[in-house]
């Protein structure tokens, strides 16, 4: 067929891809459970106003959501296929879990965002949300949790720390309104040197070069000290953000976690209210997060401190090595097609599966894989150790299959 049958921007996952995806998911779930988090899942449909009220949908992002009218015959409200999982999790917390305790939640679910051409429009997130008064402990715990997942997958990770308060303080000192701040900051993130020069001209009283603050990065607490000495006197509003970053970076350094500090890192800087971080593997960002204390109140809940992050499950799965299936599957052979012979075959398969083995009746026998056939009161085992063997009991068959490497 000339016409594609798969929707543009959607992806199938073949068995080998699913094995790698499950490795990511299992490593993530194990780490989350080990740190005391509990699993949730939110609906794929949410009200659009949740996202617009929270201010997380920029005009550019609004054009990327899948939205439609949820019509019930008389009236309707506009809904979206969730483009993000943090806001649905915050909504779930406000609806069902706001009892005053710290909520430690995690999820593995998909999000939908329109993209041009055949770029991915459905992505899978492994996300964590820590809601309640737990800072700065929570910031540190989340970074360590993310690193643990990536280490378990055998990936070398670079951790980058930032704080939107640094950029916010500089842009506000320059006298820019909110829309001008966003526009100029986007230009800086895109590498526009002219934008930096324009900002420097607006702030002639700043002693240090803004390039050092907004275009460079350095390592850990020592670099934060350099920023403080260079800009603390001329932009005192930086002090609080530098202090918060120093606490997190200092604790992580003490735990052997090397962190790079990058002031201009988070594109939607108005969303975050405290330390933010990114995980990078092989030069590619594979996860990000940070503190978002204002979010719960924006969607109708009370003011509650919160932070979280999401790992890109598909990107991580793609970084793992391709693995052939290591499972050895035993096949129960059926010589006759009558009901009695089939019943015997499936009864044997059920008994062997109860012994913890992987056994099929339907399906193509694997090349060189073991097979077993009911032969009267005995069983004929082939594909294990050369010649076929006659065994007197199911237990003997199970033992022989385990010795051959069957799961």
C-alpha positions as CSV (number, residue, x, y, z in Angstrom):
1,X,0.0,0.0,0.0
2,X,1.3,3.4,-1.0
3,X,-0.7,5.3,1.7
4,X,0.7,5.0,5.2
5,X,-1.7,3.3,7.6
6,X,0.0,4.6,10.8
7,X,-1.1,8.1,11.9
8,X,1.5,10.7,11.4
9,X,3.7,11.4,14.4
10,X,2.6,8.1,16.1
11,X,5.0,5.3,16.8
12,X,4.6,1.5,17.0
13,X,6.7,-0.3,19.6
14,X,8.1,-3.6,18.3
15,X,8.9,-6.4,20.8
16,X,12.6,-5.5,21.1
17,X,11.7,-1.8,21.7
18,X,9.1,-2.9,24.3
19,X,11.8,-4.9,26.1
20,X,14.0,-1.8,26.3
21,X,11.0,0.4,27.3
22,X,10.1,-2.1,30.1
23,X,13.7,-1.9,31.4
24,X,13.3,1.8,31.7
25,X,9.9,1.5,33.4
26,X,11.1,-1.2,35.8
27,X,14.2,0.7,36.8
28,X,12.0,3.8,37.4
29,X,9.3,2.0,39.4
30,X,11.9,0.3,41.5
31,X,13.7,3.5,42.4
32,X,10.4,5.4,43.1
33,X,9.1,2.6,45.4
34,X,12.5,2.4,47.1
35,X,12.2,6.2,48.0
36,X,8.6,5.8,49.3
37,X,6.7,7.1,46.3
38,X,3.3,5.7,45.3
39,X,2.0,5.1,41.7
40,X,-0.9,7.1,40.2
41,X,-2.5,7.4,36.7
42,X,-4.5,10.3,35.4
43,X,-7.1,10.4,32.6
44,X,-5.9,11.1,29.1
45,X,-8.6,13.8,28.8
46,X,-8.4,17.0,31.0
47,X,-10.2,20.3,30.8
48,X,-8.3,22.9,28.8
49,X,-8.8,25.6,31.4
50,X,-6.6,23.7,33.9
51,X,-3.6,24.3,31.6
52,X,-4.5,27.9,30.6
53,X,-5.3,29.0,34.1
54,X,-2.0,27.6,35.4
55,X,-0.2,29.6,32.8
56,X,1.8,26.7,31.5
57,X,0.5,26.9,27.9
58,X,2.4,29.6,26.1
59,X,0.8,30.9,22.9
60,X,3.2,28.7,21.0
61,X,2.3,25.7,23.2
62,X,-1.4,26.4,22.8
63,X,-1.1,25.7,19.1
64,X,0.4,22.3,19.8
65,X,-2.3,20.8,22.0
66,X,-5.0,18.4,20.8
67,X,-8.2,20.1,21.9
68,X,-11.9,19.6,21.1
69,X,-15.4,20.2,22.5
70,X,-16.6,17.4,24.7
71,X,-20.1,17.6,23.5
72,X,-22.9,16.0,25.6
73,X,-25.9,16.9,23.4
74,X,-26.8,20.2,25.0
75,X,-23.6,21.8,26.0
76,X,-19.9,21.1,26.2
77,X,-16.6,22.2,27.5
78,X,-13.2,22.2,25.7
79,X,-10.9,19.4,26.7
80,X,-7.4,18.3,25.7
81,X,-5.4,15.2,25.3
82,X,-3.1,15.8,28.2
83,X,0.0,17.6,26.9
84,X,1.7,17.4,30.3
85,X,1.4,15.2,33.4
86,X,2.3,17.6,36.2
87,X,-0.9,19.6,36.0
88,X,-3.2,16.5,36.0
89,X,-1.2,15.2,39.0
90,X,-1.7,18.5,40.8
91,X,-5.4,18.4,40.0
92,X,-5.6,14.8,41.3
93,X,-3.9,15.9,44.5
94,X,-6.2,18.9,45.0
95,X,-9.3,16.7,44.3
96,X,-8.4,13.6,46.3
97,X,-5.2,13.7,48.4
98,X,-4.9,17.2,50.0
99,X,-5.0,16.0,53.6
100,X,-2.1,18.1,54.8
101,X,0.5,15.3,54.5
102,X,3.3,15.2,52.0
103,X,2.3,13.3,48.9
104,X,5.0,11.4,47.0
105,X,3.5,10.3,43.6
106,X,4.9,8.8,40.4
107,X,3.5,7.7,37.1
108,X,4.4,6.3,33.7
109,X,2.0,7.7,31.0
110,X,1.8,9.3,27.6
111,X,1.4,12.9,26.7
112,X,0.3,14.3,23.3
113,X,1.6,17.4,21.5
114,X,1.3,18.3,17.9
115,X,4.5,18.4,15.9
116,X,5.4,19.1,12.3
117,X,5.8,16.3,9.8
118,X,6.5,12.9,11.3
119,X,8.1,14.1,14.5
120,X,6.7,12.4,17.6
121,X,3.3,13.6,18.7
122,X,3.0,11.0,21.5
123,X,5.7,10.7,24.2
124,X,6.0,8.6,27.3
125,X,7.0,10.2,30.6
126,X,8.3,8.6,33.8
127,X,7.3,11.3,36.2
128,X,7.5,12.1,39.9
129,X,5.6,14.7,41.9
130,X,6.5,15.6,45.5
131,X,3.8,17.8,46.9
132,X,4.0,19.2,50.4
133,X,6.4,21.0,52.7
134,X,9.6,19.1,52.0
135,X,12.1,21.6,50.7
136,X,15.1,21.7,50.2
137,X,15.1,18.0,51.1
138,X,12.8,17.3,48.2
139,X,14.9,19.0,45.6
140,X,17.9,16.9,46.6
141,X,15.9,13.7,46.8
142,X,14.5,14.1,43.4
143,X,17.9,14.6,41.8
144,X,19.2,11.5,43.5
145,X,16.2,9.5,42.5
146,X,16.7,10.5,38.8
147,X,20.4,9.6,38.9
148,X,19.6,6.3,40.5
149,X,17.3,5.3,37.6
150,X,19.9,6.3,35.0
151,X,22.7,4.5,36.9
152,X,20.6,1.4,37.1
153,X,20.2,1.5,33.3
154,X,24.0,1.8,32.9
155,X,23.9,5.4,31.6
156,X,26.4,8.1,32.5
157,X,24.4,11.2,33.5
158,X,25.3,14.9,33.6
159,X,23.2,16.9,36.2
160,X,22.6,20.6,35.5
161,X,21.2,22.9,38.1
162,X,19.5,26.2,37.6
163,X,17.2,28.7,39.3
164,X,14.6,30.8,37.3
165,X,15.1,33.5,40.0
166,X,18.5,34.3,38.5
167,X,17.1,35.2,35.1
168,X,14.0,36.8,36.6
169,X,16.0,39.1,38.7
170,X,18.2,40.3,35.8
171,X,15.3,40.8,33.4
172,X,13.3,42.7,36.0
173,X,16.2,44.9,36.9
174,X,16.4,45.8,33.2
175,X,12.9,47.3,33.4
176,X,11.3,44.9,30.9
177,X,7.6,43.9,31.2
178,X,6.6,40.2,31.3
179,X,6.2,39.8,27.6
180,X,9.5,41.6,26.8
181,X,11.2,39.4,29.4
182,X,10.0,36.2,27.7
183,X,10.9,37.4,24.2
184,X,14.4,38.5,25.2
185,X,15.1,35.4,27.3
186,X,14.0,33.1,24.4
187,X,16.5,34.9,22.2
188,X,19.3,34.4,24.7
189,X,18.5,30.7,24.9
190,X,18.6,30.5,21.2
191,X,22.1,31.9,21.2
192,X,21.4,35.4,20.0
193,X,24.5,37.4,21.1
194,X,22.7,40.7,20.2
195,X,20.1,40.0,22.9
196,X,22.9,39.7,25.5
197,X,24.4,43.0,24.3
198,X,21.0,44.7,24.5
199,X,20.5,43.5,28.0
200,X,24.0,44.6,29.0
201,X,23.3,48.1,27.6
202,X,20.2,48.3,29.8
203,X,22.3,47.5,32.9
204,X,25.4,49.6,32.7
205,X,25.7,49.5,36.5
206,X,26.2,45.7,36.6
207,X,29.9,45.0,37.4
208,X,30.3,41.6,35.7
209,X,29.6,40.5,32.2
210,X,26.1,39.2,31.8
211,X,27.6,36.6,29.4
212,X,29.1,34.9,32.4
213,X,25.7,34.7,34.1
214,X,23.5,33.9,31.1
215,X,25.6,32.1,28.5
216,X,28.2,30.2,30.5
217,X,28.1,27.4,33.1
218,X,30.4,26.3,35.9
219,X,30.7,23.6,38.5
220,X,29.0,23.5,41.8
221,X,29.3,25.7,44.9
222,X,32.6,27.3,43.7
223,X,30.9,28.7,40.6
224,X,28.0,30.0,42.6
225,X,30.5,31.8,44.7
226,X,31.9,33.5,41.6
227,X,28.5,34.6,40.5
228,X,27.8,36.0,44.0
229,X,31.0,38.0,44.0
230,X,30.5,39.3,40.4
231,X,26.8,40.2,40.6
232,X,25.6,40.2,44.2
233,X,26.4,43.8,44.8
234,X,24.8,45.2,41.6
235,X,21.8,42.9,41.5
236,X,21.0,42.0,45.2
237,X,17.8,40.3,44.1
238,X,20.0,37.3,43.0
239,X,21.0,36.5,46.6
240,X,18.0,34.4,47.5
241,X,18.2,32.2,44.4
242,X,22.0,31.8,44.8
243,X,21.4,30.7,48.4
244,X,18.8,28.1,47.5
245,X,21.0,26.7,44.7
246,X,24.0,26.6,47.1
247,X,22.1,24.4,49.6
248,X,21.1,21.9,46.9
249,X,24.5,21.9,45.1
250,X,26.4,21.7,48.4
251,X,24.4,18.7,49.5
252,X,24.8,16.9,46.2
253,X,28.5,17.6,46.0
254,X,28.8,16.1,49.5
255,X,27.1,13.0,48.1
256,X,29.5,12.7,45.2
257,X,27.1,14.1,42.6
258,X,28.9,16.5,40.3
259,X,26.6,19.3,39.2
260,X,27.0,22.0,36.5
261,X,25.3,25.3,37.2
262,X,23.6,27.0,34.3
263,X,21.5,30.1,35.0
264,X,19.8,30.2,31.6
265,X,18.5,26.7,31.2
266,X,14.8,26.6,31.8
267,X,12.8,28.0,28.8
268,X,9.5,28.4,30.5
269,X,11.1,30.1,33.5
270,X,7.8,31.6,34.8
271,X,6.6,28.1,35.6
272,X,9.3,27.3,38.2
273,X,9.7,29.0,41.5
274,X,12.8,27.4,42.8
275,X,15.8,25.2,41.9
276,X,15.4,23.4,38.6
277,X,17.5,20.6,37.1
278,X,18.1,18.6,34.0
279,X,19.5,15.1,33.3
280,X,21.7,14.8,30.2
281,X,23.0,11.5,28.7
282,X,25.3,11.4,25.7
283,X,24.7,15.1,25.0
284,X,20.9,14.7,25.0
285,X,18.5,16.0,27.6
286,X,16.5,13.0,28.9
287,X,14.7,14.5,31.8
288,X,14.0,17.8,33.6
289,X,12.1,19.2,36.6
290,X,12.2,21.6,39.5
291,X,10.2,23.4,42.1
292,X,6.7,24.8,41.2
293,X,5.3,26.1,44.5
294,X,2.5,28.3,42.9
295,X,0.9,25.6,40.7
296,X,-1.6,24.1,43.2
297,X,-3.1,27.5,44.0
298,X,-3.4,28.4,40.3
299,X,-5.7,25.4,39.6
300,X,-7.9,25.9,42.5
301,X,-6.1,24.2,45.4
302,X,-4.4,25.8,48.4
303,X,-0.9,27.1,48.3
304,X,1.3,24.0,48.7
305,X,5.1,23.6,48.0
306,X,5.7,21.1,45.2
307,X,8.4,19.9,42.9
308,X,8.9,17.1,40.4
309,X,10.6,15.8,37.3
310,X,9.9,13.7,34.2
311,X,12.2,11.4,32.3
312,X,11.6,10.8,28.6
313,X,11.0,7.1,28.6
314,X,11.2,6.7,24.8
315,X,14.5,8.6,24.6
316,X,16.0,6.5,27.4
317,X,14.8,3.3,25.8
318,X,16.5,4.4,22.5
319,X,19.8,4.8,24.3
320,X,19.8,1.2,25.6
321,X,21.5,-1.5,23.7
322,X,19.4,-3.8,21.4
323,X,18.9,-7.1,23.1
324,X,17.6,-10.3,21.6
325,X,15.1,-12.1,23.7
326,X,16.9,-14.1,26.3
327,X,13.8,-16.2,27.1
328,X,13.8,-19.8,26.1
329,X,10.3,-20.9,25.3
330,X,9.3,-24.6,25.5
331,X,6.8,-25.8,23.0
332,X,4.2,-28.6,23.7
333,X,3.9,-30.5,20.5
334,X,0.5,-31.9,19.4
335,X,0.5,-34.7,16.9
336,X,-3.2,-35.0,16.5
337,X,-5.8,-32.3,16.1
338,X,-8.6,-33.9,18.0
339,X,-10.0,-32.5,21.2
340,X,-8.5,-35.1,23.5
341,X,-5.0,-34.6,22.2
342,X,-5.3,-30.8,22.5
343,X,-6.7,-31.0,26.0
344,X,-3.7,-33.1,27.0
345,X,-1.3,-30.7,25.5
346,X,-2.8,-27.6,27.1
347,X,-3.1,-29.4,30.5
348,X,0.6,-30.2,30.3
349,X,1.4,-26.6,29.3
350,X,-0.6,-25.3,32.3
351,X,1.2,-27.6,34.7
352,X,4.6,-26.6,33.4
353,X,3.7,-22.9,33.7
354,X,2.6,-23.5,37.3
355,X,6.3,-24.6,37.7
356,X,7.4,-21.2,36.6
357,X,8.3,-22.1,33.0
358,X,7.5,-20.3,29.8
359,X,5.5,-22.7,27.6
360,X,3.5,-22.4,24.4
361,X,1.2,-24.7,22.5
362,X,0.1,-22.3,19.7
363,X,2.9,-20.6,17.9
364,X,6.0,-21.5,15.9
365,X,8.6,-23.6,17.8
366,X,11.8,-21.6,18.2
367,X,14.8,-22.9,16.3
368,X,16.8,-25.2,18.6
369,X,14.3,-24.6,21.4
370,X,13.0,-27.5,23.5
371,X,9.7,-29.2,22.8
372,X,7.8,-31.8,24.7
373,X,5.1,-34.3,23.6
374,X,2.7,-36.4,25.5
375,X,3.3,-40.1,24.7
376,X,0.9,-42.2,26.6
377,X,2.0,-42.2,30.2
378,X,5.3,-40.7,29.3
379,X,6.7,-37.5,27.9
380,X,9.2,-37.1,25.0
381,X,11.5,-34.1,25.4
382,X,13.4,-32.9,22.3
383,X,15.9,-30.1,21.7
384,X,17.7,-30.5,25.0
385,X,21.1,-32.1,25.1
386,X,21.0,-33.9,21.7
387,X,18.8,-36.9,21.4
388,X,15.2,-37.0,22.5
389,X,14.5,-38.3,26.0
390,X,11.6,-40.1,27.5
391,X,10.7,-38.9,30.9
392,X,8.2,-40.5,33.3
393,X,6.8,-37.4,35.1
394,X,5.9,-33.7,34.6
395,X,8.3,-32.9,37.4
396,X,11.2,-34.5,35.5
397,X,10.2,-32.6,32.4
398,X,10.2,-29.3,34.4
399,X,13.6,-30.0,35.9
400,X,15.1,-30.8,32.5
401,X,13.7,-27.6,31.0
402,X,15.0,-25.5,33.8
403,X,18.5,-27.0,33.4
404,X,18.3,-26.1,29.7
405,X,17.8,-22.4,30.6
406,X,14.0,-22.1,30.2
407,X,12.5,-19.4,32.4
